[in-house]
Amino acid sequence: MKKLMLLLAIIAFIGCKKETKSVENSTASEKGSSERTEKQNDGLTLLKGDFIYYADAAVLQTHNEIYGVIINEKMHELNEQVKQYKKADTDMASVEIRGIITPKPENEEGWPLRVEIKEILNVSKPNPEGGEMITIGKD
């Protein structure tokens, strides 16, 4: 009987704890945009990943996704900043940008999602121990 009471007490405690979290989350979401900064309301997405521009194609590889980068003035500006970290044309550099993510038009080749760079926040040398390095080679 004591084991049953202990089990019921644990279940009740866990149930109450989940209920409290959902109430806190709904309260935070009700506050919504009034507490957001101007940058959070501008519709841009923060992306961190590895960038490469090679042979008229630009790609941003994040931890979760690969984006085709729209080639425009900001992309060329980012590429100029990345050049200082490249030893070869096929090297990538770590970047932090803000941009607009859109699906790729059906009549175009490339990655399913693409990003238009609106703001460049940071450019740095990639971490060679951080994971796989992508190398584009000529046969």
Contact map, one row per residue, 1 for C-alpha under 8 A:
1111100000000000000000000000000000000000000000000000000000000000000000000000000000000000000000000000000000000000000000000000000000000000000
1111110000000000000000000000000000000000000000000000000000000000000000000000000000000000000000000000000000000000000000000000000000000000000
1111111000000000000000000000000000000000000000000000000000000000000000000000000000000000000000000000000000000000000000000000000000000000000
1111111100000000000000000000000000000000000000000000000000000000000000000000000000000000000000000000000000000000000000000000000000000000000
1111111110000000000000000000000000000000000000000000000000000000000000000000000000000000000000000000000000000000000000000000000000000000000
0111111111000000000000000000000000000000000000000000000000000000000000000000000000000000000000000000000000000000000000000000000000000000000
0011111111100000000000000000000000000000000000000000000000000000000000000000000000000000000000000000000000000000000000000000000000000000000
0001111111110000000000000000000000000000000000000000000000000000000000000000000000000000000000000000000000000000000000000000000000000000000
0000111111111000000000000000000000000000000000000000000000000000000000000000000000000000000000000000000000000000000000000000000000000000000
0000011111111100000000000000000000000000000000000000000000000000000000000000000000000000000000000000000000000000000000000000000000000000000
0000001111111110000000000000000000000000000000000000000000000000000000000000000000000000000000000000000000000000000000000000000000000000000
0000000111111111000000000000000000000000000000000000000000000000000000000000000000000000000000000000000000000000000000000000000000000000000
0000000011111111100000000000000000000000000000000000000000000000000000000000000000000000000000000000000000000000000000000000000000000000000
0000000001111111110000000000000000000000000000000000000000000000000000000000000000000000000000000000000000000000000000000000000000000000000
0000000000111111111000000000000000000000000000000000000000000000000000000000000000000000000000000000000000000000000000000000000000000000000
0000000000011111111100000000000000000000000000000000000000000000000000000000000000000000000000000000000000000000000000000000000000000000000
0000000000001111111110000000000000000000000000000000000000000000000000000000000000000000000000000000000000000000000000000000000000000000000
0000000000000111111111000000000000000000000000000000000000000000000000000000000000000000000000000000000000000000000000000000000000000000000
0000000000000011111111100000000000000000000000000000000000000000000000000000000000000000000000000000000000000000000000000000000000000000000
0000000000000001111111110000000000000000000000000000000000000000000000000000000000000000000000000000000000000000000000000000000000000000000
0000000000000000111111111000000000000000000000000000000000000000000000000000000000000000000000000000000000000000000000000000000000000000000
0000000000000000011111111100000000000000000000000000000000000000000000000000000000000000000000000000000000000000000000000000000000000000000
0000000000000000001111111110000000000000000000000000000000000000000000000000000000000000000000000000000000000000000000000000000000000000000
0000000000000000000111111111000000000000000000000000000000000000000000000000000000000000000000000000000000000000000000000000000000000000000
0000000000000000000011111111100000000000000000000000000000000000000000000000000000000000000000000000000000000000000000000000000000000000000
0000000000000000000001111111110000000000000000000000000000000000000000000000000000000000000000000000000000000000000000000000000000000000000
0000000000000000000000111111111000000000000000000000000000000000000000000000000000000000000000000000000000000000000000000000000000000000000
0000000000000000000000011111111100000000000000000000000000000000000000000000000000000000000000000000000000000000000000000000000000000000000
0000000000000000000000001111111100000000000000000000000000000000000000000000000000000000000000000000000000000000000000000000000000000000000
0000000000000000000000000111111100000000000000000000000000000000000000000000000000000000000000000000000000000000000000000000000000000000000
0000000000000000000000000011111111100000000000000000000000000000000000000000000000000000000000000000000000000000000000000000000000000000000
0000000000000000000000000001111111110000000000000000000000000000000000000000000000000000000000000000000000000000000000000000000000000000000
0000000000000000000000000000001111110000100000000000000000000000000000000000000000000000000000000000000000000000000000000000000000000000000
0000000000000000000000000000001111110000000000000000000000000000000000000000000000000000000000000000000000000000000000000000000000000000000
0000000000000000000000000000001111111000000000000000000000000000000000000000000000000000000000000000000000000000000000000000000000000000000
0000000000000000000000000000000111111111100000000000000000000000000000000000000000000000000000000000000000000000000000000000000000000000000
0000000000000000000000000000000000111111100000000000000000000000000000000000000000000000000000000000000000000000000000000000000000000000000
0000000000000000000000000000000000011111110000000000000000000000000000000000000000000000000000000000000000000000000000000000000000000000000
0000000000000000000000000000000000011111110100000000000000000000000000000000000000000000000000000000000000000000000000000000000000000000000
0000000000000000000000000000000000011111111100000000000000000000000000000000000000000000000000000000000000000000000000000000000000000000000
0000000000000000000000000000000010011111111100000000000000000000000000000000000000000000000000000000000000000000000000000000000000000000000
0000000000000000000000000000000000000111111100000000000000000000000000000000000000000000000000000000000000000000000000000000000000000000000
0000000000000000000000000000000000000001111110000000000000000000000000000000000000000000000000000001000000000000000000000000000000000000000
0000000000000000000000000000000000000011111111000000000000000000000000000000000000000000000000000111000000000000000001000000000000000000000
0000000000000000000000000000000000000000001111100000000000000000000000000000000000000000000000000111100000000000000000000000000000000000000
0000000000000000000000000000000000000000000111110000000000000000000000000000000000000000000000011110000000000000000000000000000000000000000
0000000000000000000000000000000000000000000011111000000000000100000000000000000000000000000000011110000000000000000000000000000000000000000
0000000000000000000000000000000000000000000001111100000000000100000000000000000000000000000001111000000000000000000000000000000000000000000
0000000000000000000000000000000000000000000000111110000000011110000000000000000000000000000001110000000000000000000000000000000000000000000
0000000000000000000000000000000000000000000000011111000000011100000000000000000000000000000111100000000000000000000000000000010000000000000
0000000000000000000000000000000000000000000000001111100001111000000000000000000000000000000111100000000000000000000000000000000000000000000
0000000000000000000000000000000000000000000000000111110001110000000000000000001000000000011110000000000000000000000000000000000000000000000
0000000000000000000000000000000000000000000000000011111111100000000000000000001000000000010000000000000000000000000000000000000000000000000
0000000000000000000000000000000000000000000000000001111111000000000000000000000000000000110000000000000000000000000000000000000000000000000
0000000000000000000000000000000000000000000000000000111110000000000000000000000000000000000000000000000000000000000000000000000000000000000
0000000000000000000000000000000000000000000000000000111111000000000000000000000000000000000000000000000000000000000000000000000000000000000
0000000000000000000000000000000000000000000000000000111111100000000110100000000000000000000000000000000000000000000000000000000000000000000
0000000000000000000000000000000000000000000000000011110111110000000111100000000000000000000000000000000000000000000000000000000000000000000
0000000000000000000000000000000000000000000000000011100011111000011110000000000000000000000000000000000000000000000000000000000000000000000
0000000000000000000000000000000000000000000000001111000001111100011110000000000000000000000000000000000000000000000000000000000000000000000
0000000000000000000000000000000000000000000000001110000000111111111000000000000000000000000000000000000000000000000000000000000000000000000
0000000000000000000000000000000000000000000000111100000000011111110000000000000000000000000000000000000000000000000000000000000000000000000
0000000000000000000000000000000000000000000000001000000000001111100000000000000000000000000000000000000000000000000000000000000000000000000
0000000000000000000000000000000000000000000000000000000000001111110000000000000000000000000000000000000000000000000000000000000000000000000
0000000000000000000000000000000000000000000000000000000000001111111000000000000000000000000000000000000000000000000000000000000000000000000
0000000000000000000000000000000000000000000000000000000000111101111100000000000000000000000000000000000000000010100000000000000000000000000
0000000000000000000000000000000000000000000000000000000000111000111110000000000000000000000000000000000000000011111000000000000000000000000
0000000000000000000000000000000000000000000000000000000011110000011111000000000000000000000000000000000000000111111000000000000000000000000
0000000000000000000000000000000000000000000000000000000011110000001111100010000000000000000000000000000000000000011110000000000000000000000
0000000000000000000000000000000000000000000000000000000001000000000111110010000000000000000000000000000000000000011110000000000000000000000
0000000000000000000000000000000000000000000000000000000011000000000011111111000000000000000000000000000000000000000100000000000000000000000
0000000000000000000000000000000000000000000000000000000000000000000001111111000000000000000000000000000000000000000000000000000000000000000
0000000000000000000000000000000000000000000000000000000000000000000000111111100000000000000000000000000000000000000000000000000000000000000
0000000000000000000000000000000000000000000000000000000000000000000000111111110000000000000000000000000000000000000011110000000000000000000
0000000000000000000000000000000000000000000000000000000000000000000011111111111000000000000000000000000000000000000010000000000000000000000
0000000000000000000000000000000000000000000000000000000000000000000000111111111100000000000000000000000000000000000000000000000000000000000
0000000000000000000000000000000000000000000000000000000000000000000000001111111110000000000000000000000000000000000000000000000000000000000
0000000000000000000000000000000000000000000000000000000000000000000000000111111111000000000000000000000000000000000000010000000000000000000
0000000000000000000000000000000000000000000000000001100000000000000000000011111111100000000000000000000000000000000000000000000000000000000
0000000000000000000000000000000000000000000000000000000000000000000000000001111111110000000000000000000000000000000000000000000000000000000
0000000000000000000000000000000000000000000000000000000000000000000000000000111111110000000000000000000000000000000000000010000000000000000
0000000000000000000000000000000000000000000000000000000000000000000000000000011111111100000110000000000000000000000000000011000000000000000
0000000000000000000000000000000000000000000000000000000000000000000000000000001111111100000000000000000000000000000000000000000000000000000
0000000000000000000000000000000000000000000000000000000000000000000000000000000111111100000000000000000000000000000000000000000000000000000
0000000000000000000000000000000000000000000000000000000000000000000000000000000001111110000010000000000000000000000000000001100000000000000
0000000000000000000000000000000000000000000000000000000000000000000000000000000001111111111110000000000000000000000000000000000000000000000
0000000000000000000000000000000000000000000000000000000000000000000000000000000000001111101000000000000000000000000000000000000000000000000
0000000000000000000000000000000000000000000000000000000000000000000000000000000000000111111000000000000000000000000000000000000000000000000
0000000000000000000000000000000000000000000000000000010000000000000000000000000000000111111000000000000000000000000000000000000000000000000
0000000000000000000000000000000000000000000000000001110000000000000000000000000000000101111100000000000000000000000000000000000000000011000
0000000000000000000000000000000000000000000000000001000000000000000000000000000000000111111110000000000000000000000000000000000000000110000
0000000000000000000000000000000000000000000000000111000000000000000000000000000001000100011111000000000000000000000000000000010000000100000
0000000000000000000000000000000000000000000000000111000000000000000000000000000001001100001111100000000000000000000000000011110000000000000
0000000000000000000000000000000000000000000000011110000000000000000000000000000000000000000111110000000000000000000000000011110000000000000
0000000000000000000000000000000000000000000000011110000000000000000000000000000000000000000011111000000000000000000000011111000000000000000
0000000000000000000000000000000000000000000001111000000000000000000000000000000000000000000001111100000000000000000000011110000000000000000
0000000000000000000000000000000000000000000001110000000000000000000000000000000000000000000000111110000000000000000011111100000000000000000
0000000000000000000000000000000000000000000111100000000000000000000000000000000000000000000000011111000000000000000011111000000000000000000
0000000000000000000000000000000000000000000111100000000000000000000000000000000000000000000000001111100000000000001111100000000000000000000
0000000000000000000000000000000000000000001110000000000000000000000000000000000000000000000000000111110000000000001111000000000000000000000
0000000000000000000000000000000000000000000010000000000000000000000000000000000000000000000000000011111000000000111100000000000000000000000
0000000000000000000000000000000000000000000000000000000000000000000000000000000000000000000000000001111100000000111000000000000000000000000
0000000000000000000000000000000000000000000000000000000000000000000000000000000000000000000000000000111110000001110000000000000000000000000
0000000000000000000000000000000000000000000000000000000000000000000000000000000000000000000000000000011111010111110000000000000000000000000
0000000000000000000000000000000000000000000000000000000000000000000000000000000000000000000000000000001111110000000000000000000000000000000
0000000000000000000000000000000000000000000000000000000000000000000000000000000000000000000000000000000111111000000000000000000000000000000
0000000000000000000000000000000000000000000000000000000000000000000000000000000000000000000000000000000011111000000000000000000000000000000
0000000000000000000000000000000000000000000000000000000000000000000000000000000000000000000000000000000111111100000000000000000000000000000
0000000000000000000000000000000000000000000000000000000000000000000000000000000000000000000000000000000001111110000000000000000000000000000
0000000000000000000000000000000000000000000000000000000000000000000100000000000000000000000000000000000100011111000000000000000000000000000
0000000000000000000000000000000000000000000000000000000000000000011100000000000000000000000000000000000100001111110000000000000000000000000
0000000000000000000000000000000000000000000000000000000000000000001100000000000000000000000000000000001100000111110000000000000000000000000
0000000000000000000000000000000000000000000000000000000000000000011100000000000000000000000000000000111100000011111000000000000000000000000
0000000000000000000000000000000000000000000000000000000000000000001111000000000000000000000000000000111100000011111100000000000000000000000
0000000000000000000000000000000000000000000000000000000000000000001111000000000000000000000000000011110000000000111110000000000000000000000
0000000000000000000000000000000000000000000000000000000000000000000011100000000000000000000000000011100000000000011111000000000000000000000
0000000000000000000000000000000000000000000000000000000000000000000011000110000000000000000000001111000000000000001111110000000000000000000
0000000000000000000000000000000000000000000100000000000000000000000000000100000000000000000000001111000000000000000111110000000000000000000
0000000000000000000000000000000000000000000000000000000000000000000000000100000000000000000000001110000000000000000011111000000000000000000
0000000000000000000000000000000000000000000000000000000000000000000000000100010000000000000000111100000000000000000011111110000000000000000
0000000000000000000000000000000000000000000000000000000000000000000000000000000000000000000000111100000000000000000000111110000000000000000
0000000000000000000000000000000000000000000000000000000000000000000000000000000000000000000000111000000000000000000000011111000000000000000
0000000000000000000000000000000000000000000000000000000000000000000000000000000011000000000011110000000000000000000000011111100000000000000
0000000000000000000000000000000000000000000000000000000000000000000000000000000001001000000011100000000000000000000000000111110000000000000
0000000000000000000000000000000000000000000000000000000000000000000000000000000000001000000011000000000000000000000000000011111000000000000
0000000000000000000000000000000000000000000000000100000000000000000000000000000000000000000111000000000000000000000000000001111101000000000
0000000000000000000000000000000000000000000000000000000000000000000000000000000000000000000000000000000000000000000000000000111111100000000
0000000000000000000000000000000000000000000000000000000000000000000000000000000000000000000000000000000000000000000000000000011111101000000
0000000000000000000000000000000000000000000000000000000000000000000000000000000000000000000000000000000000000000000000000000001111100000000
0000000000000000000000000000000000000000000000000000000000000000000000000000000000000000000000000000000000000000000000000000011111110000000
0000000000000000000000000000000000000000000000000000000000000000000000000000000000000000000000000000000000000000000000000000001111111000000
0000000000000000000000000000000000000000000000000000000000000000000000000000000000000000000000000000000000000000000000000000000001111100000
0000000000000000000000000000000000000000000000000000000000000000000000000000000000000000000000000000000000000000000000000000000100111110000
0000000000000000000000000000000000000000000000000000000000000000000000000000000000000000001100000000000000000000000000000000000000011111000
0000000000000000000000000000000000000000000000000000000000000000000000000000000000000000011000000000000000000000000000000000000000001111100
0000000000000000000000000000000000000000000000000000000000000000000000000000000000000000010000000000000000000000000000000000000000000111110
0000000000000000000000000000000000000000000000000000000000000000000000000000000000000000000000000000000000000000000000000000000000000011111
0000000000000000000000000000000000000000000000000000000000000000000000000000000000000000000000000000000000000000000000000000000000000001111
0000000000000000000000000000000000000000000000000000000000000000000000000000000000000000000000000000000000000000000000000000000000000000111
